[in-house]
Every structure is written in C-alpha cells, then in structure tokens.
C-alpha cells in the first residue's frame, strides 16, 4: 500500500535551514546538545526527545513523521524502496531484480551495485528535499531493502525479491548489499538499510495478514534465522522490518521471542525496527491475528516487544492517528520510558544519516542530482545483467556461429518493459528490451517481431483512442459513457463522453464504490480478420459487437479473464457496447484488444521465414508479486499454483518448434519454471530473470557469444510443483536442494558456459578438532577455448542426524583466460562444519566431512552432465556446541 504525504513547510528560518548555509559545527554546539556534532548520536537524540511533548513523540512513530517546527525538526517520510535500484521515484538506474543479482554469485559486484544505488538515493534526496529540509515518500535515505527471506517454495510471488533458497548465499549477498547501501564512512550512513521481513515469511500472499507459522526449532535455527543474524552481526544493518505473519501464536511485530530475546538480546541489535505496512493493524484486527483487542493495545504490545516505527498501521496517515499511541501511554499500557526508547532510536538513525548536521560535516553531501542514472551506472547495470544470465541448456547452437540474416523475435516478453523491471522498481530512462537488444546487436539482419501470444492469453493491448468513434461515420471520436449507482445498470445514469473505454478510482485515496457502467460507440480497425477483446479489471462485464454478444462474463470467474472474438473489416466502423460493474475500494477497468497481426498464426509465419527464432516468454510482476489479484489459471493472490510455462505460451512454443527452425527460449521471470518439454525438445534455453534496464543488450550479447555466460541458479528448478510439500507447510523437509530428495529439472547452482574448467586436487588437513577453522585451497584451470568466468561452489556434507543432503558453505567467482590456472582458498569457520539438532542447538559433531568443490552440485541426469569438480574428505574429532 502507499500513502500520499505532502511535505510540511514552516515559515520561520529553522536551525536545519542553517545547515544549508554550512554553519560551523561550533555554532551548532552553542545552540543545544541535539545539534552538537561532537556528541554521540545517542546523546544528541536523548537531548531532543527530552524536549518533546507526548503528542510530538507519538507523531514521530509514524512512517510519515510530521515536522516539529519549534524544535527545528522537519517532516520526514521513512518509506523508500531500493530492492534493485531507487524505486518509485521516477527515473533511476534499474539493476536486475534481486533474484537475478543472486544468480551472479558475485558478492563484490553486488556490493558495488548497492553502493551505486545509495549514490542515486543521495542524488534524489538532494534534488527533492524541501527548502525546510522535509523529505517526501520514496525520496528519503532510509531504504527498506534487502529482502532476505528464504525462497523456500517457487510458488511464492515475492520470491523474486529475495536472494534465493540458500541461507549461506542469502547471508553473503545480504551483508554485501547492506555494506554497499550504508557505506564505510565512520560517522554517517550513506543510506540506512533494512533487513526484511523478520521472520519466517514467504507466502502464501493471500494469507499473510493472519497466518500463524509454527516452524520447528531445527528449521528456525538452520534455515530461517541465519541470514538475519549475519546482517545484524556482520552487516551492522541499521534497521529490521518485522513481518505480517505470527510465529508460534504471536504476531511478528509484537513478538518478544523474535524482537526482544533474539534480535536485541542474543544478537545485540542496536538499530530500529519498522513494521511492515499495516502489520500493527494485523495485531489487533479481528480479521487478522486478533492478538490485541484495541488499537492502543496493539501499539503497546508491539512497542514493548521492540517495534519502533509504525508503517501505515491504520490506513492513510493522518495526524489524528497518533491517538492510539497517546491513548496507550495515558492509559498505562505503555510507559513513557518505552515510548522514549523508540523515538530515540529513530532519531539516532536520522542523525547517523547526517540529516541534522551541516553539509560540511557529511561527506555524502557532495553527491549531486547529476549522479543519478549516469552512463557509468547503466554500464554497471549491463555488467550485472550479463553476469546474471544462466544458460540452462545448450546443444551447441550457442554462441551463434554466424550472424543470422533473418531473425524472428516472438513472445509476450520480447518487447516488454514489465519483463525488464520486475517489482519494487524504478523507471529506466533508456530501457533496452530483448527485441531492441537483438536489433542493436544485429543491425544488418531482418528482425521481425510478432508477439504471438500474451502471458496467459491473447496478446492484449489497450485500444488506441483513434480506433474508437462516437458515430458510424467516425466524424466524432471517443465513446458515450453512462455510469449507474449500484451493480445492475439501473436507475438514473450520469452520461458523458470519454476518449476510451476505461475507468479507474481508489488511488491514492481509497473510496468504497459500487457502480456499473455502459460504454457505447464504434470501433474502426486497421486490419481485417479476427480481433480478440477483453475487459481488464475485477468486476463482471459483457461485450456486444455489431449486435452480437461476444463476451458474457457478468458473473466473472475467479481464475480467468474471459475473452471474446469478432471478425472485423479494416476501415469499417463496427458498433460496440460494453457493460461492466465494479465493486470495491479500488477500481480499474480497461478495454484491450488483440489484432490479427499479433496472433499465433502470424508468429508461425514469421518463424518459417527466419533463420533463427527467439521466443521470449515467462512471467512479469503483473502475474507474480505482492498480494495481488490475477485472474488466470495457475495463479492466485500474487502466487502461483503451478510452475510450468502458461498454456498459451507453451502452445505457441510447440508450434514454433514444429517449423523446424532453431528456437532459443529466453525466460524472463522471478521464480523457477518447469520447462520440461523445452528442455527435451529445444536446442538452447536462457534464464534472463527480470534483467533491468539494460537487459536486452545482455541477452543479445550472450546469444552472439560476446561473453561466456556464467550465471548460476540461486534456487532449484523443479519438474513440477507436485514434487513439493503443500505451499502453506513451512517445514523444510522435501524443500530446496538441501532437503529435496527428488530429481530436479535444473539443480541449485546449475549454469552452463561456453568454455570448460578443470579442478585440481584440494589441499586440506586430514583432521581437525571440533571448533577449529579449516582452510581449503584448490587450483582451477580454464581448459576450454574461450575466456570465461567460473563459479566455484563448495558444498559440505555431514552424515549426522539433522544434516542436509549438502549445504553450500563457500563460493567464489573467478575470471580465467584460456589455459590460465588460479588457486582459490576457502576459509571454513566452525559454523560451516556444524549441524542443527531437533532442539535447535548448533554443534560441530565428530566424524567425517565430505566436501565437493565444483561448478555446481555433484548431480547428473540424462541430458544434464555432472559439472566439473572434485571431492575431498577429512575428519572432525571431538564435539563442540556453538553459541
């Protein structure tokens, strides 16, 4: 959800305004302790909070914190998103979605990416900050990223935001991302990062506001908590976001076990905790957890547990909504010291960002708006996209041996901006789709584009305004609109003219409406043939063309968007009537169509006339994402119920293959795809994820062989969702490569190259005592005919109770020229050799330790060779319980 906030301004020249004039620190020191830059952030924050009234303190607990003019505190909106670039704040460099960055297996690269994102946040902040220092939503320096939840099940729609299914991989990338966002300045954060969503949170989306998860102690310590612990202890993350769901009967944002006992006491976390948006409402709402009986009780129990900042807990932010916070204190549910502690933590964060210091005291104040979305930043996005590409299958077609003369680019994601950016995204200023990338890479080729199919149906696009007419002669444009109160097109109607068949309400302010609408006019196509139509939206509808009902979906099915078809003649006006209803606090309805030249027949014809066919399909964040409504088979609430390619895409793909032309499948998606048929039939498959603004160049370069692919899967690609336990089951048994006993289509860590590598025998001690660290070194040689990067993966197997099949405990990406050899060293700390028992106790047990170091897991199946690698074994003596 989003909340529109207008920056507050006050007339008097504030102390903060003096910072813009770069007042000397000494001058500030004479004013009050809060502005004394020589004091610690904690002392400065304590001084400020001591001067505030109860109501002023309460206001600061809201994510849209109001100004306190008398104390020179400007308004500040804490809500900014930076998952893979500055999001929702206009143009910015868009990097590959988080799951794509995880596929790089390149920790230093991703830290550089996060540092660049922080620079662009600073640039946006300088550009958008109010004259009084106020900061609006999405323009601040508190970044609610990264998402380090474990992608335990490929059906989860928000898995694209994560770093995959492995705790170690997630922890390493999460720590690097935090270091990049927060910077290395000893006095100030570049931006403040947030680790989310704490904890045990990964769908289903439709149930997240009331689900109560009961993880085993083993799974909690072995899978769900390690990445959070790493970001707190090693990453020094400033903020943690608590989750919507409950854990063992207690909402996560009110959990003493999670926030007080684990996060703050056991791990020593000193920063602030922010609620997920509306999570505090879930604490007391009867339709959610119903854990507290009133809003005041919900606030009190959450703050007592350790939550400090409340995001939109009662809906839109209004000043009156501090009422429950004030009531909690006045009613004795929350004492002043507990309230003060939360407010102090929030101001410590703002002070550490330098928001109350003169610019001369903050090194990052030198960043200017010109440093946003630069050519250098876009070049880094391209480099990251190239590193993220995973070659899933290749029978030798790639890289292309010669430039094709005729290329058919087909599929719903071939020219799609949505497929580049994923969710929680910014706007790329110069987006390069796959189609654009192919045309740029092969300027001499005849490149034909036919969409062929949509993601889950016909390739629908909004009707252009000039295709609609008010009369049969098309002397007038637009359509007549009649709007009725109620859902049955009855009573008195409000009549008006409109340019198109569409209606929208509920953004940014929600309002409950029940309306029905009738649009009448004429449609004048430019092509002759079968045109397909559908009405995008939530409510039911019917469509009549030339007096014939082509769609009657007044009682709209929950899992589909009905389509209708009519044969139209180019240049002729055809009468059209659309009747629809919409019920809810948000409404969006829009007429879309598909022309004959966009359909499957045209795509097949283009393929027959080509030397190479690229089918670019998969998903977009319009199908998988956060708590959303999708009416299509295989999708529910933002999640998926099936993981195969949607049926319309599969059907067209089979038709393209039947032409006998070589077909390369390019997948763009944020989660695992069960492309079993394609793996068996097609010569090459590329996983491109949501690759960011430069994604099209990265795909085209791979196909041409401009670089050797080196991405590796950060999650298992199963053959079917039927191989998995039920989605709502949070037990890890049977999930992820660590506990899955079946045959995967493509295993975690898989990825092919255009060259080959050879591993030497590892050097390692014969035996170590429990609790000692282990050093492993191994030589890797590029034994192929091309320069390339290898991702060396170290897996540990322990044959003791509670141990996974194997666990990733080290990885390094290394660039090797032909015939070049490099020695890699892995340092395994005691935790890397440990296992977790049923009671959640982590220990290093006596016995053998089996290692595998290679370009993937030591797995082979028909059609998929075992990757290059080498095994080793050593012994552990004794036993040691780890803290």
N, C-alpha and C positions, 0 to 999 in steps of 0.2 A: 504494500500500500504506500501511497505517497501523500504528503501533507504540504499544501501550498503555504508558504510563510513569506510575508512581506517584511523586509528589513526595517527595523525600527531606527528612527533618527531623532536626535535631540539637538536643540539649537545651541546650547552653551558649548563653548570650546572645552572639550574634556581633556583630562590628563592623557588619555590614549591618543588624542589628536596631536598632542605634543610629540609623541613618538615619531610621527611622520616628519617632524622637523628635526629629528635626530638630536633630541636634548641629551646633554651629557648625563652619564649614569649618576654622577654626584648630585645633580639637580634633583633627580628622582629620589635619591636616598634621603633628601631633606623633607620630602613630602610625607611619606608614610612607609611603613615596613613592607607593605604589599608591593610597592614599586621599587624597592631597593634590590637591584640586581646582584648585590653582593651577598644577599641572604639566600638560603636554600629554598627551592620551590615549596617545600613543605612548610617552612616558616612563613613565607610570603602568603601562601594560601590560608594558613591558620589566621593570620592577621586580617585578611579580607573577610573571611567567614565570620569572625568575631564582630564585625561591624554591621552584619546583615540582619534584617528582621526575619521572622518566621516565614512570612509570605515570600520574601525575596529568596530565601533559601529554597523554598518549595518550587518556585519557578525555575530554578537552575537545575532541577532534577529532570526537567523535560528536555527532549532532544532539540526542540526549538526553544532554547533558553532566551528569555527576554532581556532587554537592556536594564541596567540599574544605573541611571544617569548620575545620581548623587555620589556613587562610588566609582564613576568612570569605567563601568563595565559595559561594553557594547553587547548587542544581541549576537548570539552565536548559534548556528544550526549545526549540530554534531553529525548529521546524516550525510555522508558522502560514500560513494561506492567506487572501488578500484580493483575489481577482480582481475581484469586483464587490460587495464588502461583506465583513464579517467572516464567514468560513466555518467551518462545523463546530464552532461554539462556542455553539450554542443560538440564541436569538432575537437578531436584529440587523436593521438596515435592509438590504434586498436591492434593489440597483440593477439596471438592465438588464444582461444579460450583456455582456461586453466588445465583442463584435461589434455589439451594439445601441448601446452607447455610441459606438462608432466612427461609426455612422450619424447621430449628431447633428452631426458635423462642427463641434463647438463646443468648442474647446480650453479656454477659461476655465471653462466649465461643468464639464468633466470634471476639471479641477484642483480645483474646489470639491468634487466628489464624492469624490475621493481624500482631500482634507483631512478630510471628514466620516467617511470610513472609518477614517482614522488616529485621529480622536477616539474612535470606538467601540472601536478596538483598545485605546486607553489606558483607556477605561472598563472593558472586560473584564479588562484586566491588573490594575487596582486591585481589582476585585471578586474575582478568582480567585487572586491572588498568595498564596503560603503565608506563614504567620507568620514563617518564617525567610527569606523573600524568594524561595523557589523558584517556578518557573513551569512549568506543565504544557503538554502539547501543545495547540496551537491557541489558547493564551491568552497567548502572548508578544508581543513587539514587533518581531520580525524577520519581515517579510511577504514570502512567496515569490511576488510579483507585481510587475510585469505580465509577461504572456506576449507578447513582441514578435516571435515567429516570423512569417514571411510566409505568409499563407494562399494558397499557390501553386496549390492544387488543391481544388475544392469537395468532393471525396470524403473529405477528412481530417476525422475525427470531432472532433478538438480545435481545429479552426479557429474554433469559437465562442468560444474563449478569447482570440483574437487581435484585432488592430485592422484586419484586412483584408489585402488583397493588395498594397497600395502601400507602398513604402519610406518615402516622404515623410510620408504620412498616419500611418503607424505610428510614425515617429520623433516627430512633433509630439505625438501623444497620449501616447506613452510617456514623453517628457520631462515633460509636464504631470502625468501620473499620479505619477511619481517625486517631482516637486516637491510635490505635494499630500500624498503619504504621508510624506515626510521633513520637511516644514515649512521654515520660514525662520529658525528660531532659530539664531544663530551658534554656539552652544555645544553644543546637543543636537539629535539627531534626534527628531521626533515618533514616527515608526516608521522602520525601516530597510527600504528597498525592494530587490527582487531582479529583475534583468532575466534572463529565461529564454526559451528553452533554447539555450545557446551551443554550437554553431551548426549551421546548415543542417539544421534539424529540422522536418519537417512530414509525418510518416507515410510509409508505412502503419504503423498502430499494432502490428499483429501482428509486424512485423519490426524494431521499433525497437531491440531489445537486441542485434541482430547486424548490422544494415545498415551498410555502408561506403559513404559518399557521396563521389563524385568530382566536385565542382562545377567548372565552368570558371572560370578566373581572372576572366573577364568577369562571370559571374553572381555570383561571390562578392563582388566589389567593387561591382557595380551593384545587386544585389538583396538578398543575404543578410546582409551585414555593416553597411550604413549605419545602420540603426536602433540597433544595439548601440553603434556608435561615438557616435551622438548622445546616448544615455543616459549613456554614460561621460563624454563631454566636456562636454556642456551640462547634462545632468541630474544629474551628480555622484552617480550611483547608488552605494549602499554595497556592493551585492552583485551577483554574476553567478552564475547556475546553469548548469553545464556539462551537455551533453546526453548521452543514452544512445548515440546512433549514433557511428560512427567517421567521420572525414573524411580522405580520402586515406590510408587504411590505419592510422590512429592513433585510438584512442578519444578522443572529445572531451574527456573529463576527464583525459586523460594527454597531451594534445597540446601540445607546445612551440610549434608554429606558432600555435595559437589562444590559449593562455593566457599563454605567456611572451612570444613575439615580437609578437603583435598586441595582445592586451588590455593587458598590463602595460608593455611597452616602447614600442610605437608609439603607443598611446592614453594611456599614463600612468595606468592604473587603479591606485588605491591601496587599494581595499577588499578584501573576502574573496570567495573562490569556493566555492560549495557544490555538491556533486554532486547530480544528480537521484537520486531514491531507488532504490538498488540499482545505480546506474551504475558504482560501483567494482567490484562483483562482476562486472559485464559485462567489465571489463578483463581478468580472469583466468579466467573460467569457459570451459571448452571449448565449451559450447553457445552462448556469446556471441562475444566478439571473440577470446578465447584469445590475447590480446596479451602477457600475463604468465603465468608458469607457476604461481605460488603467490599466496595472498592477500597475503603480505608483499611480494612483488614488485609486485603490483597497487597496494598502498598507496604504496610507494616511488615508483614511476614517476609516479603521479598527483600526489603532493605535490611532487615535483621539478619537474613541469610548472607547478604553480601552484594546484592544488586545495587548499583549506584545511579544509573542513568536509565530513564524510562522512555522508550520509543513508542509514541502514539498509542498509549495503552487504552485510551477511552475514545479513539477515533480522531477526528480533526483536532489539532492543537488550538485550544482556546484558553485565555488567561484564567477563566473560571475553573478550569480543570485542575488547578492546584488544590482545589477544595478537598479531595480525599487525602492528600498529603498533609495539609494543615489539620484536618479532622483527626488523622491518625496520631498526630503529636498532642493536640489538645485533649483527645480522648484517652490518652495514656497508653495507646497501642504501640507507640514509638517514642523513645525519649529523645531529648534534644541532642545528646551526645551521638546517638546513632545517625540522626539526620545530619549533624555537622560533619561526621566522618565521611559520608557520601559526598557532600558538597565539597569538602576539602580535596578529596581525590580528584574530582572533576576539575577543580582549578589548578591542581598540581599539573594535570595533563596540559591545560591551556598555557600555563607558564612554561612548561618544558618545550612547547612549540614556539615560544618566543612571542606569544600574542600580546604580552604586556611589557615588552622590552623595547627600547629604542632600536631602530633598524641597525645602527652601528654595532649593536651588541649581538646581532643574529647573523651568522654567516650566510644563511639561506636567503636573506633579504636582497641579495644581489641578483637573484633569479628574476627575470623579466617575462612579460607575456610573450615575447618573441621566441621563448624557448619551448613553447607548446607546438606539437605537431610539426617538427622540423624535418628536413630531408634525412638528417642523420638518425632521427628517431624512427622514421619509416624504414630506413635501411636496417635498423636493428629488428624491427618487426618482420621484415623479409627474412633475415638471417634466422630468426626464431621459428618462423613458419617452415623454412627449409629443414631445420633440424627436427621439427615435429612430424614430418611426413613419414608414415610407416608403409613400407612395401610389404603387403600381406602375402601376395603371390606373384610369381613371375616365371613363366615358362620360356623365357628368353626373348620375348617381344621387346622388353625394355632393357636398356635405353634404345630408342629407335635408331636403326642403322643408317637411315637417310631421312631427309625431310619429306614428309608426305606432300603430294601435290593437292590432294583433296581431303579435307577433314570434316567429318560430321560431328558436331558437338550437340549432344542431346541430353535432356533430363531437366527435372524441376530445379536443381541447384546450380545449373551451368551458368546462369546469368543472374544469380540471386544475391542481393545484399544481405538478406537474413542469414544465408548459409555462411557468410564470411564472419559475422559478428557474434553469433550465439546470443546469450542473455547477459544482463548486467553490463551493458556495453556502451561505449561512446560512439561517435559518428565519424567514420573515416572521411577525410576531406577528398581523397583521391582513391576510392575503392577500386580494386582490381579483381573482378570476378574471374572464374576459370575461363569463360569464353574470351574475355578481354586479354587474359594472360596468354592463351593459345594464339590469338591473333597477333599479339605483340611479338611472340617468340617465333612465329612462322608467318612473316609478312608477305611472303611470296605465294603462300598456299591459298587455295579457295576454301575458306572456312564457312560452312553452312550451319546455322543454328536453328533447331526446331525443338521446342520444349517437349513435345510428345506426350507428356503426362504431368499432372500435378503431383504433389507429395502423396496425397491419399485419394485423388480423384482426377477429373479432367483438369487441364492446366488453366485455371481460372484467373482472370484479371478484371479489374474494375472497368466498367464501360466508360469510354471517354465521353465527355459532355456532348461533343459534336455528333455522337451517334444517336442521341435522343432528340425527338421533335415533339412540339406541342400539338401539331396537326399533321394531317396526311400529306400536305404539300411541303412540309418542312420549312414553311416560311417563318415559323417561330421555334425557338429552341427550348429545351427543358421539358418538364412534366408537371402535371397538376397533382397537388398533394392534398389529401383530406385526412385530418387527424381527429380521432374519436377518443373520448374518455372511456375507459373500460376496454375489454378484450374482444368484443363481439361486433365491431363496426356498426354500432347502433347509437341513436341519439343525434344531437346536433354536432356537426363536424366543423372544424376550423379549416378553411380552404385557403390555399396559397400556391404560388408557383415555386418550383425548385429546379436547379440546374441538373440534378441527378437523383437517382433512387437510392437515398441513404439517409440515416438519422443516427444521431449519437447524443447521449447525455450521461451525466454522472461523473465527469472529470472537470476540474479537480474535486469539486464538492459533490458528494453523493446525494441523490434525492430519490425517494421511492416513487415509481410511476407504474401505472397500468394503462397502456394505450394500445390502440390499434390504428393502422394507417392504410390508406389506399392511394397508390400512385397510378395515374393513367396518362398515356401518351403514345408515342410511336418510336420504334427503333429502326434505324436505317443502316444496314450493314454495308461493308465494302467488299465482302466476299459472298459467293453463292455456295450454299451447302449446309450441312448440319451444324448448327450452333448449339452449344450446351450452356445452360444457365443454372445459377443457384443464388440463394439469398443468404449471405453470411450473417450470422447473429445467433441469438439464443432462442427466440420465440418461433412459433409456427408461422407458416406462410403458404400462399397458393399463387400460382402464376398462370395467366391466360394470354396466349398469343394468337392473334387472328381468330378470336372466338373459341379457341380450343384450350382446354385445361392441360398444361404440360407438366405442372407440378401441383400436387395437393398434399402438403405436409402441414396442415393446420394443427394436427397433433404430431408434433415433431419427435422422431425417435431420439433417444438419449445418446446413441453411439454413432450417428451418421449425419451428414449434411446432404439431404436429398437434392438430386439434380434433375433437370428436365432438358429435353432436346426439341428443337424445331428446325425445319428446313426453311432457310431464308434466302432471298434473292438480293444480290448486290444492287444498291441504288434504289431499292424499293422500300417504302415505309410500311412497316408491319405494326398493327395495333397491339399494344401491350398493356396489361393491367396486372398490378402486383398488390396483393393484400397481405398484411402481416400484423402480428401482435408482439408486444414486448412487455415483460413483467419483471421488475426488479429495480435495484438502486443504481444499476449501470445498464446502459443500452447502446448497442452498436449493431446497426443493420446496414447491409450494403449489397447491391446487386452486382454480381460478377458474371462474366461470360467467357466462353472458350470458342475461338474461331476455327474454321476447318483447317487452316494452315498451321495450327498449333498442335494438332492431334497426332495420334499414333500412326495413322496411315502416312501422313507427311513425314514423320520421323523415319519410318521404314524406307520410304522412297529416298530420303537423303542418305541413309546408310548404304543403300545399294549403289549409290553414285559416288561413294567415298573410298579412299584407300585406308583410312583409319577412322574408327568410331570411338568417341569418348562419351560414355554415359555417366553423367554427374548426378548422383541421387543421394538418398539418405533421409535426413530429417532436418528440421530447423527448430529454433526455440519457440516457434508457433505451435509445435507439436509436443515438445518435451520442455519442461520448465517448472516454475514455481506456482503451485496452487492455481491451476488454470482450467478452463473449460475447453475440451477438444471433443468434437463430435465426429469420431472416425473409429472404425474397427481397430482394435489393438491399442487404444489409448484411453486413459482415464485420469482426470484430475491433474494433468501435467505429467503423469507417469505413463508407463507402457504396460500392457498386459501380455504383449507378445514382443519378441525381439527380432523377428525377421523383417526383411525389406517389405514395406507396404505393398499390397497386392497389385495395384495399378503399375507401380514401378517394376515389380517382378515380371509382370506380363509383358511389358514393353521390352524389358531387357532380354527376355527369351526370344521375342520377335526380332530384335536386332542381331542376336547371335545366329538366328536361322538364316540370315542373309549370307552367311559365310565370310563376312568381313571381320577382321580382327577388332575385338571390342575390349577396351580398357574400362573397367569400372572404377570410378572415383567416388568414394564415400565421403560425405560431409555430414557429421553428426557429433553428438557429445557423449555417446554411450555405445556399448557393444552391439554389433549387428550380426545376426546369424545368417550369413550369406552362403549357405551350404551349396546351393545349386551353382552359384557363380564360382565358388572355389573348385568345383568339379569341372565346369564347362569353359570358363573364360581363361585367357592366357595371362592376364595381369589384373591385380586389384590393388588400389592405393587407398589407404586411410588418411584423409586430409583433415579430419576434425572440423571445427569452426576456426579457420586459419588466420583470421584477422584481415586487416585492410589490404595487405599485400599477398593474400593467399593465392590469387590466380597466377601470379608470377612464380610462386613456389611450386605449384602443381605442374605448370608448363615446363619449368626447368628440370624437374625430376623426369618427366616423360622424355624430354630431349636428351637427358644424360648430362646436363650442365654440372651436376653434382651427384654424388652417390648417396642414396637415401640411407639414413642412419637412425631414424626414429624407432623406438621400441614401445610395445604396448604397455601401458600402466594399469591395465585391467585384463581380465580373462574374457575372450570372445567365446561364449558357449555356443553349442549347436542349437539349443532350444531353451526356452525358459522352463520347460518341463524337467530339465536336469537339476533345477534348483529347488530348495525348500520354499514354502509359501513366503510371499513378499513380506508379510507382517511379522514373520518369525525372525527375531533378531539374534537367534543363536547362530554362531559361526560354523557349526558343523555342516559340511557339504557346500560351503561358500568360499569363494576366492581360491586362488591357486594353492593357498596354504592348507586348506581343508577340503578341497574338492577332489573326489576320487574318480570322476568320470573322464571321458575323452573330450577335450576342448577342441573347438574348431581352430582357434589360434590361441596359444597359451600366453599368459602374462610374460612379458619380456621379449616376445617374438617380434622380429623385424628382419627383412632381407636387405642385402646390399648388392651393389654392382661389382664388388670385389670380394675377396675371401681372406680369412685370417687364420693364423696358426698360433696355438698356445704352447709354451714350454712347460716343463715340469715345475710345479710350485716349490718354493723354498719355505720350509716351515719347521718349527720344533717338533720333536717326536712326542713330547708330553709336556703338559703344563699343570700347575696346581690351580684348583678352583679359586677364582677371584683374580687370577693374573690375566693381563692382556696378552694378545697374540699378534705377531706381525707375520704377514704372508706376502711374499713377492712372487711375481710371475712375469715372464717375457711374452710379449705379443708381437707377432710379425705380420705385416701385410703381404700375404702370399699370392695376391691376385695381380691383375693387370691395370688397375686403376687406383689412384689415391682415394682414400676414404676414411671415415670415422668408424671406429668400433666402440660399442658399449659393453665393457667387460662387467659382468654381473657375478657377484659372489653369493652363493647360497649355502646355508648351514642346515644340516640335518642331524637331529638328536634322536636316538632310539629310546626315548624315555616317555613315561606317561604324560599326556597333555601336550606333547610336542607336535607342531605342524608337520606336514609331509616334508616341507622345506621352507626356509624363510630367507628372504633377501636381507643380507647384513652388510653389503658394501657394493658400490658400483662406481665406475669411472668411465667417462667418455674420453677417447684418445684418438687424435688425428695421426694417421700413418701414411707416408708416401709408399709407393711400390717398393717392396723388399726392405722397408725400414722396420727395425725392431726397437721397441721401447720396453722398459721394465716398470711395471706398476706395483705399488706397495699398498696393501690394505692393513689398517690397524683395527683389530677386533678387540673391543673392550669386553669386560666380563659379561655385560648385558647381552652381547651378541651371541654368547655361548649358553645363555640361560633358557630356562623353560618356566612356564607358569602352571602351578598346580590348580586343582579344583577350588581351593580356598583363596585363589588369587595371589599366592605367595610366589615371588620370582626367585629362582635359585639356580646356581650352576651345579649340575649333578655330575658325579663321576661316570666315566665311560667314554666310549669312542665319539669323536666328532667327525662327520663326513662333510667335506667341502666340495663344491663344484664351482669352478670359475670358467665362464664362457660367455658367448654372445646371446645367451638365452638359457632357459631351463634345459636340463638334460632329457628332453622329451622328443620322441619321434612318433609318427603315424604314417600310414600310407599317404603319399603326396606331400608330406612335410618332413624334411630330413632333420635329424638331430643337429643342433648348432655346434660350431667348433667350440671346444673347451677341454678342460682337464679336471680330473678329480684328485683328491688327496684325503688323507686321514691322519688324525693324531688323537692322543688320549688325554683326558682330564682326570686328575687324581684328586680325591677328596671331595668335599661338598661345601658350598658357601651360599647362605641366604643373602640376597641383595636387598638394599633398602628400597 
